[in-house]
Structure formats: structure tokens, C-alpha cells
């Protein structure tokens, strides 16, 4: 996972989704869609076109790049602290839950994104 910070609280995050094609034919990844969260805080919705080919019976790391406005996330985090009173609510790994849409199938996926 790579982080690049720009001005005004915008952070660009590059993470990899590991996918194994269990089919006897190559398939192409078309879209990754879902939600990225940090603890209980929603960071962003994803609906990203992806151009990647998954070879038969081979694993592949598909990079996904997205941006997060941490100024708005901070407001949500402070609101969560006010409601829950527990700092641990927001001190967790990034988490992705969604779908990888390929040329022949939609694959549900849920994974943690390590914070490095």
C-alpha cells in the first residue's frame, strides 16, 4: 500500500487486490467497485475501470488507486468519537468490500488493506 499526500488533506492511496483466476480461460477485469472504510468510518466509494487480464489458474495483484479527503473523514471521525466515546473505533486497518467485475463473472471480495 502506498500513500501520497497532496495539498488540502487529499491523500492518494494505491493498494493491490490479489485475484486468482480459477477458470481454464483468460478473463479480463473491467471494474472494481465497493466501499473503503477505516474502522467504522467510510472513506470513499469506488467504481474504477481497470484494464487487467487474469491468466488461467494464475494469481495476479491488480493495483487500485483512489483518493480520500481526510478533512471530511476527520469530521466523521470526530462525530463517531462523540457518539461512541471510543478512540478504537477509528484506529483500525483500511477495509475494502465490494466486487471485481470481469468479462464473465462478478467476484465479491472483502479484504483488509494494510496501513504501512
TIMI-2910 file (N, C-alpha, C, CB; in pm, 1 decimal, decimal comma, always signed):
<rs>
+----------+----------+----------+----------+----------+----------+----------+----------+----------+----------+----------+----------+------+
!      n_x !      n_y !      n_z !     ca_x !     ca_y !     ca_z !      c_x !      c_y !      c_z !     cb_x !     cb_y !     cb_z ! resn !
+----------+----------+----------+----------+----------+----------+----------+----------+----------+----------+----------+----------+------+
!    +84,6 !   -117,8 !     +0,0 !     +0,0 !     +0,0 !     +0,0 !    +88,8 !   +123,7 !     +0,0 !    -96,0 !     +0,1 !   +121,9 !  Unk !
!    +64,5 !   +214,4 !    -92,8 !   +138,7 !   +340,1 !    -99,5 !    +45,1 !   +456,1 !    -73,3 !   +207,6 !   +356,3 !   -236,2 !  Unk !
!    +95,6 !   +557,9 !     -3,1 !    +18,7 !   +678,8 !    +26,8 !    +94,1 !   +797,5 !    -31,1 !     -4,2 !   +696,0 !   +181,4 !  Unk !
!    +23,1 !   +888,1 !    -96,0 !    +81,4 !  +1012,1 !   -144,0 !     -8,0 !  +1125,8 !    -98,8 !    +98,3 !  +1011,4 !   -298,9 !  Unk !
!    +47,2 !  +1216,6 !    -18,2 !    -33,8 !  +1326,8 !    +32,4 !    -15,6 !  +1448,5 !    -56,3 !     +3,1 !  +1360,1 !   +178,2 !  Unk !
!   -126,3 !  +1512,7 !    -89,5 !   -121,4 !  +1637,8 !   -162,9 !   -180,4 !  +1746,7 !    -75,0 !   -197,5 !  +1627,2 !   -298,3 !  Unk !
!   -196,4 !  +1863,5 !   -130,2 !   -247,1 !  +1976,6 !    -54,3 !   -391,7 !  +1954,6 !    -10,1 !   -236,5 !  +2103,7 !   -137,0 !  Unk !
!   -429,5 !  +2023,5 !    +94,1 !   -568,5 !  +2031,9 !   +140,3 !   -628,0 !  +1898,4 !   +186,0 !   -653,4 !  +2087,8 !    +30,8 !  Unk !
!   -546,4 !  +1811,7 !   +243,2 !   -599,2 !  +1690,6 !   +304,5 !   -634,7 !  +1578,3 !   +209,2 !   -717,3 !  +1724,4 !   +381,3 !  Unk !
!   -599,5 !  +1591,1 !    +82,4 !   -628,5 !  +1486,1 !    -14,5 !   -512,3 !  +1387,2 !    -14,1 !   -651,7 !  +1545,4 !   -157,6 !  Unk !
!   -544,4 !  +1259,7 !     +2,9 !   -442,8 !  +1154,9 !     +2,8 !   -477,5 !  +1055,7 !   -107,6 !   -433,7 !  +1083,6 !   +142,4 !  Unk !
!   -377,5 !  +1023,0 !   -190,1 !   -395,0 !   +920,7 !   -292,9 !   -337,6 !   +790,9 !   -239,9 !   -326,7 !   +961,7 !   -427,4 !  Unk !
!   -416,9 !   +684,6 !   -246,2 !   -377,5 !   +554,5 !   -193,3 !   -374,8 !   +454,5 !   -307,9 !   -474,3 !   +507,5 !    -80,5 !  Unk !
!   -264,1 !   +382,1 !   -318,8 !   -253,0 !   +272,9 !   -415,2 !   -246,8 !   +142,8 !   -336,6 !   -126,9 !   +289,7 !   -508,1 !  Unk !
!   -342,4 !    +55,2 !   -361,2 !   -347,2 !    -74,6 !   -293,7 !   -362,7 !   -182,3 !   -400,0 !   -464,3 !    -81,0 !   -189,1 !  Unk !
!   -327,4 !   -303,6 !   -365,4 !   -341,0 !   -415,1 !   -460,0 !   -448,6 !   -511,4 !   -411,3 !   -205,8 !   -489,4 !   -477,6 !  Unk !
!   -531,0 !   -555,0 !   -505,7 !   -628,4 !   -659,7 !   -479,5 !   -573,7 !   -785,4 !   -545,2 !   -772,6 !   -622,2 !   -533,9 !  Unk !
!   -552,4 !   -889,0 !   -466,8 !   -499,0 !  -1014,7 !   -518,8 !   -613,3 !  -1104,1 !   -565,5 !   -414,0 !  -1087,0 !   -411,5 !  Unk !
!   -610,5 !  -1140,2 !   -693,1 !   -716,1 !  -1220,5 !   -754,1 !   -652,2 !  -1341,4 !   -820,6 !   -798,7 !  -1137,2 !   -857,0 !  Unk !
!   -713,6 !  -1458,5 !   -803,3 !   -669,5 !  -1578,9 !   -873,7 !   -780,7 !  -1622,4 !   -968,1 !   -632,6 !  -1693,6 !   -773,6 !  Unk !
!   -746,4 !  -1636,1 !  -1094,3 !   -840,8 !  -1683,1 !  -1195,0 !   -843,8 !  -1835,6 !  -1188,6 !   -801,5 !  -1632,5 !  -1338,7 !  Unk !
!   -954,4 !  -1892,5 !  -1143,4 !   -965,9 !  -2037,3 !  -1130,7 !  -1028,8 !  -2100,6 !  -1255,0 !  -1047,9 !  -2072,3 !  -1007,5 !  Unk !
!  -1046,1 !  -2021,7 !  -1359,4 !  -1106,5 !  -2070,2 !  -1484,0 !   -998,9 !  -2120,2 !  -1579,6 !  -1189,8 !  -1959,0 !  -1551,0 !  Unk !
!  -1035,0 !  -2207,1 !  -1673,8 !   -937,9 !  -2258,4 !  -1770,5 !   -908,9 !  -2160,7 !  -1885,0 !   -987,6 !  -2388,7 !  -1827,3 !  Unk !
!   -974,8 !  -2044,5 !  -1884,0 !   -951,9 !  -1943,8 !  -1988,7 !   -914,7 !  -1810,7 !  -1924,2 !  -1078,2 !  -1927,2 !  -2079,0 !  Unk !
!   -847,5 !  -1725,9 !  -1998,8 !   -813,7 !  -1592,3 !  -1950,3 !   -940,2 !  -1507,3 !  -1943,7 !   -707,1 !  -1525,2 !  -2041,6 !  Unk !
!   -947,5 !  -1422,7 !  -1842,5 !  -1058,3 !  -1328,4 !  -1832,5 !  -1001,9 !  -1189,9 !  -1805,0 !  -1158,7 !  -1370,8 !  -1721,3 !  Unk !
!  -1077,6 !  -1087,8 !  -1842,1 !  -1030,0 !   -951,6 !  -1819,7 !  -1109,6 !   -886,6 !  -1707,5 !  -1040,6 !   -867,9 !  -1948,8 !  Unk !
!  -1037,9 !   -811,7 !  -1624,2 !  -1102,3 !   -732,9 !  -1519,3 !  -1149,2 !   -603,6 !  -1584,6 !  -1004,5 !   -705,0 !  -1397,4 !  Unk !
!  -1274,2 !   -566,8 !  -1558,0 !  -1329,9 !   -446,1 !  -1616,4 !  -1347,1 !   -334,5 !  -1514,5 !  -1461,8 !   -476,8 !  -1680,6 !  Unk !
!  -1393,8 !   -369,0 !  -1394,1 !  -1425,9 !   -266,9 !  -1294,5 !  -1403,3 !   -322,0 !  -1154,4 !  -1571,7 !   -218,5 !  -1310,6 !  Unk !
!  -1359,6 !   -235,1 !  -1065,2 !  -1359,1 !   -264,1 !   -921,7 !  -1454,1 !   -163,9 !   -858,8 !  -1213,1 !   -255,2 !   -858,5 !  Unk !
!  -1552,7 !   -214,7 !   -783,8 !  -1646,1 !   -123,6 !   -717,9 !  -1667,2 !   -169,7 !   -575,0 !  -1781,2 !   -116,6 !   -794,0 !  Unk !
!  -1689,3 !    -74,8 !   -487,8 !  -1711,9 !   -108,2 !   -348,2 !  -1691,8 !    +11,8 !   -258,9 !  -1620,7 !   -220,2 !   -305,4 !  Unk !
!  -1667,6 !    -16,6 !   -131,2 !  -1651,5 !    +87,2 !    -29,5 !  -1521,5 !    +60,7 !    +45,6 !  -1773,7 !    +90,6 !    +68,7 !  Unk !
!  -1444,5 !   +167,2 !    +71,2 !  -1325,5 !   +158,8 !   +155,0 !  -1358,9 !   +226,2 !   +288,0 !  -1200,4 !   +226,2 !    +85,7 !  Unk !
!  -1332,8 !   +153,5 !   +397,5 !  -1358,1 !   +207,7 !   +530,4 !  -1230,3 !   +205,4 !   +613,5 !  -1469,7 !   +128,5 !   +601,0 !  Unk !
!  -1229,9 !   +288,0 !   +717,3 !  -1123,0 !   +288,6 !   +817,1 !  -1193,7 !   +274,2 !   +950,9 !  -1032,8 !   +421,3 !   +810,1 !  Unk !
!  -1190,8 !   +152,9 !  +1005,9 !  -1273,0 !   +125,6 !  +1123,4 !  -1418,9 !   +135,9 !  +1082,4 !  -1240,3 !   +224,1 !  +1240,3 !  Unk !
!  -1493,1 !   +219,5 !  +1153,5 !  -1634,3 !   +238,9 !  +1122,3 !  -1658,1 !   +358,9 !  +1031,3 !  -1713,2 !   +255,5 !  +1249,8 !  Unk !
!  -1552,3 !   +421,8 !   +984,7 !  -1564,9 !   +544,2 !   +906,2 !  -1551,3 !   +512,8 !   +757,3 !  -1458,7 !   +647,9 !   +949,4 !  Unk !
!  -1651,1 !   +548,9 !   +679,8 !  -1645,4 !   +531,7 !   +534,3 !  -1551,3 !   +636,7 !   +475,6 !  -1787,8 !   +543,0 !   +470,5 !  Unk !
!  -1448,7 !   +589,1 !   +403,4 !  -1354,7 !   +681,3 !   +340,3 !  -1398,5 !   +720,9 !   +200,5 !  -1217,1 !   +619,6 !   +334,7 !  Unk !
!  -1438,5 !   +622,5 !   +120,9 !  -1474,7 !   +654,0 !    -16,5 !  -1550,9 !   +538,9 !    -80,8 !  -1350,1 !   +686,8 !    -98,0 !  Unk !
!  -1628,1 !   +572,5 !   -181,7 !  -1688,9 !   +473,1 !   -269,9 !  -1595,1 !   +453,5 !   -387,4 !  -1832,1 !   +517,0 !   -317,7 !  Unk !
!  -1583,7 !   +330,8 !   -435,1 !  -1501,9 !   +302,9 !   -552,7 !  -1590,1 !   +252,9 !   -666,3 !  -1391,9 !   +199,5 !   -519,9 !  Unk !
!  -1563,6 !   +301,1 !   -784,7 !  -1622,2 !   +248,7 !   -907,7 !  -1518,5 !   +278,3 !  -1015,8 !  -1765,8 !   +314,3 !   -940,7 !  Unk !
!  -1413,6 !   +194,9 !  -1018,6 !  -1296,5 !   +223,1 !  -1100,4 !  -1285,1 !   +128,9 !  -1218,8 !  -1171,8 !   +214,6 !  -1016,6 !  Unk !
!  -1274,2 !   +184,1 !  -1339,3 !  -1243,3 !    +96,9 !  -1452,7 !  -1099,8 !    +45,8 !  -1439,7 !  -1263,1 !   +172,0 !  -1587,8 !  Unk !
!  -1080,2 !    -81,1 !  -1465,0 !   -948,6 !   -145,2 !  -1452,7 !   -922,6 !   -223,7 !  -1581,0 !   -941,5 !   -239,5 !  -1325,8 !  Unk !
!   -802,8 !   -212,6 !  -1632,6 !   -764,2 !   -290,4 !  -1750,7 !   -657,8 !   -391,2 !  -1709,2 !   -711,6 !   -197,5 !  -1865,9 !  Unk !
!   -700,7 !   -514,3 !  -1682,8 !   -606,8 !   -619,0 !  -1644,4 !   -659,3 !   -752,3 !  -1696,5 !   -586,6 !   -623,3 !  -1489,4 !  Unk !
!   -567,0 !   -837,3 !  -1739,0 !   -603,2 !   -971,4 !  -1785,6 !   -557,1 !  -1071,6 !  -1681,2 !   -540,0 !  -1002,8 !  -1925,5 !  Unk !
!   -648,8 !  -1161,0 !  -1644,2 !   -616,9 !  -1267,6 !  -1549,7 !   -596,1 !  -1395,9 !  -1628,6 !   -729,7 !  -1284,9 !  -1442,5 !  Unk !
!   -474,0 !  -1445,6 !  -1626,5 !   -441,2 !  -1568,8 !  -1698,9 !   -502,0 !  -1688,8 !  -1626,0 !   -286,8 !  -1585,7 !  -1712,9 !  Unk !
!   -529,0 !  -1799,2 !  -1696,9 !   -589,1 !  -1917,0 !  -1634,0 !   -505,5 !  -1970,2 !  -1517,1 !   -607,7 !  -2026,8 !  -1737,4 !  Unk !
!   -571,8 !  -1996,9 !  -1406,3 !   -511,7 !  -2059,1 !  -1287,7 !   -390,7 !  -1983,1 !  -1233,7 !   -470,8 !  -2200,3 !  -1320,0 !  Unk !
!   -385,9 !  -1852,2 !  -1255,5 !   -272,5 !  -1772,1 !  -1209,5 !   -320,6 !  -1659,8 !  -1117,2 !   -195,2 !  -1713,4 !  -1329,8 !  Unk !
!   -247,1 !  -1634,4 !  -1008,8 !   -279,9 !  -1518,9 !   -925,1 !   -225,7 !  -1390,6 !   -988,0 !   -223,1 !  -1537,0 !   -782,4 !  Unk !
!   -290,9 !  -1281,0 !   -959,5 !   -243,7 !  -1151,6 !  -1009,0 !   -280,4 !  -1044,1 !   -907,3 !   -304,7 !  -1118,9 !  -1149,4 !  Unk !
!   -187,0 !   -953,1 !   -883,5 !   -212,4 !   -836,8 !   -798,6 !   -259,4 !   -723,5 !   -889,3 !    -83,9 !   -795,3 !   -716,3 !  Unk !
!   -382,9 !   -679,7 !   -870,1 !   -440,5 !   -573,5 !   -951,9 !   -434,3 !   -444,2 !   -870,5 !   -588,5 !   -607,5 !   -995,3 !  Unk !
!   -356,2 !   -344,3 !   -916,9 !   -347,5 !   -219,3 !   -841,6 !   -475,6 !   -137,4 !   -854,2 !   -228,1 !   -137,0 !   -889,5 !  Unk !
!   -516,1 !    -79,5 !   -741,8 !   -633,5 !     +6,8 !   -736,2 !   -588,3 !   +138,7 !   -674,6 !   -751,3 !    -59,2 !   -653,1 !  Unk !
!   -614,4 !   +248,4 !   -743,7 !   -573,1 !   +381,2 !   -697,3 !   -698,7 !   +462,8 !   -667,3 !   -482,9 !   +453,7 !   -803,9 !  Unk !
!   -702,9 !   +521,0 !   -547,0 !   -817,4 !   +604,8 !   -511,5 !   -771,3 !   +719,5 !   -422,8 !   -926,9 !   +521,6 !   -440,2 !  Unk !
!   -853,3 !   +822,8 !   -413,2 !   -820,9 !   +937,8 !   -329,5 !   -919,9 !   +948,7 !   -214,7 !   -820,5 !  +1067,1 !   -412,4 !  Unk !
!   -871,3 !  +1005,2 !   -105,2 !   -953,7 !  +1025,5 !    +13,3 !   -931,2 !  +1168,0 !    +61,4 !   -919,9 !   +921,5 !   +125,7 !  Unk !
!  -1039,9 !  +1237,6 !    +92,5 !  -1031,3 !  +1370,6 !   +151,0 !  -1035,4 !  +1353,5 !   +302,7 !  -1147,6 !  +1464,4 !    +99,9 !  Unk !
!   -917,0 !  +1360,0 !   +366,5 !   -910,3 !  +1333,4 !   +509,2 !   -967,5 !  +1445,5 !   +594,3 !   -769,1 !  +1308,5 !   +548,9 !  Unk !
!   -988,1 !  +1564,4 !   +539,0 !  -1056,3 !  +1669,1 !   +615,0 !  -1200,4 !  +1628,1 !   +642,7 !  -1052,1 !  +1803,5 !   +539,2 !  Unk !
!  -1269,0 !  +1575,8 !   +540,8 !  -1407,4 !  +1532,6 !   +563,3 !  -1410,8 !  +1406,6 !   +648,9 !  -1479,2 !  +1507,6 !   +429,1 !  Unk !
!  -1311,4 !  +1318,3 !   +632,6 !  -1305,2 !  +1197,5 !   +714,9 !  -1284,2 !  +1234,3 !   +860,9 !  -1192,6 !  +1104,1 !   +666,5 !  Unk !
!  -1201,2 !  +1333,6 !   +888,0 !  -1176,3 !  +1377,1 !  +1025,6 !  -1305,4 !  +1424,0 !  +1091,7 !  -1071,6 !  +1489,4 !  +1028,5 !  Unk !
!  -1387,2 !  +1495,9 !  +1017,2 !  -1516,5 !  +1538,9 !  +1072,1 !  -1601,4 !  +1417,6 !  +1109,6 !  -1592,3 !  +1627,8 !   +970,4 !  Unk !
!  -1604,7 !  +1317,1 !  +1022,0 !  -1680,4 !  +1194,8 !  +1051,0 !  -1621,8 !  +1121,9 !  +1171,9 !  -1681,4 !  +1101,4 !   +928,3 !  Unk !
!  -1489,7 !  +1118,7 !  +1180,7 !  -1423,2 !  +1050,5 !  +1292,6 !  -1456,6 !  +1118,9 !  +1424,2 !  -1270,5 !  +1047,7 !  +1271,8 !  Unk !
!  -1453,0 !  +1251,5 !  +1427,0 !  -1486,1 !  +1323,9 !  +1549,3 !  -1632,2 !  +1302,0 !  +1587,8 !  -1457,7 !  +1473,6 !  +1532,1 !  Unk !
!  -1718,3 !  +1294,8 !  +1488,3 !  -1859,2 !  +1266,0 !  +1516,5 !  -1874,1 !  +1126,0 !  +1575,3 !  -1944,3 !  +1279,5 !  +1388,1 !  Unk !
!  -1800,1 !  +1028,7 !  +1521,2 !  -1805,3 !   +891,7 !  +1573,0 !  -1753,5 !   +886,1 !  +1716,0 !  -1723,6 !   +797,1 !  +1483,5 !  Unk !
!  -1647,2 !   +960,2 !  +1744,8 !  -1594,6 !   +963,8 !  +1881,0 !  -1697,6 !  +1021,9 !  +1976,2 !  -1464,9 !  +1045,3 !  +1886,9 !  Unk !
!  -1767,6 !  +1124,6 !  +1929,8 !  -1870,3 !  +1185,8 !  +2013,3 !  -1983,5 !  +1089,4 !  +2042,3 !  -1924,7 !  +1310,5 !  +1947,1 !  Unk !
!  -2017,4 !  +1004,6 !  +1944,7 !  -2126,8 !   +908,9 !  +1963,5 !  -2082,8 !   +787,4 !  +2044,4 !  -2181,0 !   +864,0 !  +1828,5 !  Unk !
!  -1964,6 !   +737,1 !  +2013,6 !  -1919,8 !   +611,7 !  +2074,7 !  -1827,7 !   +632,5 !  +2193,5 !  -1849,9 !   +527,5 !  +1972,6 !  Unk !
!  -1755,8 !   +744,2 !  +2194,6 !  -1662,4 !   +770,7 !  +2302,0 !  -1544,1 !   +675,8 !  +2305,1 !  -1733,3 !   +764,8 !  +2431,3 !  Unk !
!  -1517,7 !   +606,2 !  +2194,4 !  -1410,6 !   +507,1 !  +2191,4 !  -1316,3 !   +537,7 !  +2076,6 !  -1467,6 !   +364,3 !  +2178,2 !  Unk !
!  -1192,5 !   +572,9 !  +2107,5 !  -1094,9 !   +602,4 !  +2003,5 !  -1066,8 !   +481,4 !  +1917,3 !   -966,4 !   +652,6 !  +2064,6 !  Unk !
!  -1075,2 !   +360,9 !  +1973,2 !  -1050,1 !   +238,4 !  +1897,5 !  -1142,7 !   +221,1 !  +1778,5 !  -1063,1 !   +120,0 !  +1987,3 !  Unk !
!  -1252,9 !   +293,2 !  +1776,3 !  -1346,3 !   +285,2 !  +1665,2 !  -1279,2 !   +322,0 !  +1533,9 !  -1465,6 !   +375,6 !  +1689,9 !  Unk !
!  -1185,1 !   +416,3 !  +1538,1 !  -1126,4 !   +462,8 !  +1412,8 !   -983,3 !   +416,1 !  +1391,8 !  -1130,6 !   +611,8 !  +1407,7 !  Unk !
!   -924,0 !   +350,0 !  +1490,1 !   -784,8 !   +308,9 !  +1476,9 !   -774,9 !   +163,9 !  +1431,2 !   -711,0 !   +327,7 !  +1609,4 !  Unk !
!   -814,1 !   +139,3 !  +1308,2 !   -811,6 !     +5,1 !  +1252,0 !   -753,4 !    +10,5 !  +1112,2 !   -952,8 !    -57,0 !  +1250,0 !  Unk !
!   -744,8 !   -104,6 !  +1049,2 !   -695,6 !   -113,5 !   +911,8 !   -797,8 !    -55,7 !   +815,5 !   -663,6 !   -259,2 !   +874,5 !  Unk !
!   -748,6 !    -15,2 !   +699,0 !   -840,2 !    +14,2 !   +590,8 !   -905,3 !   -117,0 !   +549,7 !   -767,3 !    +82,7 !   +470,5 !  Unk !
!  -1028,3 !   -109,6 !   +505,1 !  -1101,5 !   -230,8 !   +467,4 !  -1175,9 !   -204,6 !   +337,8 !  -1200,2 !   -274,9 !   +579,7 !  Unk !
!  -1169,9 !   -300,4 !   +246,1 !  -1241,5 !   -289,7 !   +119,4 !  -1346,2 !   -399,1 !   +112,2 !  -1144,4 !   -298,9 !     -1,0 !  Unk !
!  -1467,1 !   -361,3 !    +73,4 !  -1573,4 !   -458,7 !    +49,6 !  -1643,2 !   -417,8 !    -78,9 !  -1674,8 !   -466,3 !   +170,5 !  Unk !
!  -1648,8 !   -511,0 !   -173,8 !  -1713,1 !   -479,3 !   -299,4 !  -1706,9 !   -594,0 !   -397,2 !  -1651,0 !   -358,0 !   -359,8 !  Unk !
!  -1694,7 !   -558,7 !   -524,7 !  -1694,2 !   -656,4 !   -632,7 !  -1583,2 !   -625,4 !   -731,9 !  -1830,0 !   -659,1 !   -703,9 !  Unk !
!  -1529,2 !   -731,3 !   -790,6 !  -1441,5 !   -719,6 !   -906,3 !  -1523,2 !   -772,1 !  -1023,9 !  -1304,2 !   -799,7 !   -887,1 !  Unk !
!  -1548,1 !   -686,3 !  -1120,5 !  -1631,0 !   -723,4 !  -1234,9 !  -1538,2 !   -762,1 !  -1349,8 !  -1727,3 !   -606,3 !  -1276,5 !  Unk !
!  -1553,9 !   -885,6 !  -1397,9 !  -1470,1 !   -935,7 !  -1507,1 !  -1555,6 !   -953,7 !  -1632,0 !  -1401,3 !  -1069,8 !  -1467,9 !  Unk !
!  -1492,6 !  -1003,0 !  -1736,5 !  -1562,1 !  -1023,3 !  -1863,2 !  -1665,6 !  -1135,1 !  -1856,2 !  -1462,3 !  -1053,6 !  -1972,1 !  Unk !
!  -1655,5 !  -1223,7 !  -1755,2 !  -1751,9 !  -1334,5 !  -1748,9 !  -1821,8 !  -1350,1 !  -1614,9 !  -1682,9 !  -1461,7 !  -1781,4 !  Unk !
!  -1773,5 !  -1285,9 !  -1510,3 !  -1830,7 !  -1308,9 !  -1377,3 !  -1804,8 !  -1187,5 !  -1288,2 !  -1771,0 !  -1437,4 !  -1313,0 !  Unk !
!  -1891,9 !  -1167,5 !  -1191,3 !  -1870,2 !  -1067,6 !  -1086,8 !  -1825,7 !  -1141,1 !   -961,3 !  -1999,7 !   -982,3 !  -1060,1 !  Unk !
!  -1709,5 !  -1099,7 !   -907,8 !  -1649,7 !  -1168,4 !   -794,1 !  -1663,9 !  -1081,5 !   -670,5 !  -1501,1 !  -1201,9 !   -820,9 !  Unk !
!  -1740,8 !  -1124,4 !   -568,8 !  -1745,0 !  -1047,5 !   -444,5 !  -1610,4 !  -1058,6 !   -373,5 !  -1860,1 !  -1097,0 !   -352,3 !  Unk !
!  -1567,0 !   -949,1 !   -313,7 !  -1437,3 !   -950,1 !   -246,5 !  -1445,3 !   -863,2 !   -121,6 !  -1324,5 !   -900,2 !   -341,6 !  Unk !
!  -1378,4 !   -910,3 !    -16,0 !  -1368,3 !   -834,3 !   +108,1 !  -1227,4 !   -856,8 !   +160,6 !  -1478,3 !   -877,9 !   +213,9 !  Unk !
!  -1156,5 !   -747,9 !   +189,7 !  -1017,5 !   -762,1 !   +233,1 !   -973,4 !   -641,5 !   +313,7 !   -925,2 !   -781,2 !   +112,9 !  Unk !
!   -876,4 !   -664,5 !   +402,1 !   -810,3 !   -555,4 !   +470,9 !   -699,9 !   -501,5 !   +383,0 !   -754,9 !   -600,7 !   +607,0 !  Unk !
!   -678,6 !   -370,7 !   +390,2 !   -568,1 !   -305,4 !   +321,2 !   -471,7 !   -262,9 !   +430,6 !   -616,1 !   -182,0 !   +232,3 !  Unk !
!   -352,2 !   -322,0 !   +435,4 !   -258,5 !   -288,5 !   +543,2 !   -222,2 !   -140,6 !   +541,8 !   -131,7 !   -372,9 !   +531,4 !  Unk !
!   -216,6 !    -81,6 !   +659,3 !   -173,6 !    +58,2 !   +674,5 !    -26,5 !    +54,9 !   +709,5 !   -257,5 !   +135,1 !   +784,9 !  Unk !
!    +56,8 !   +103,6 !   +617,3 !   +200,3 !    +97,4 !   +639,4 !   +258,0 !   +234,5 !   +666,3 !   +269,3 !    +34,9 !   +520,6 !  Unk !
+----------+----------+----------+----------+----------+----------+----------+----------+----------+----------+----------+----------+------+
</rs>
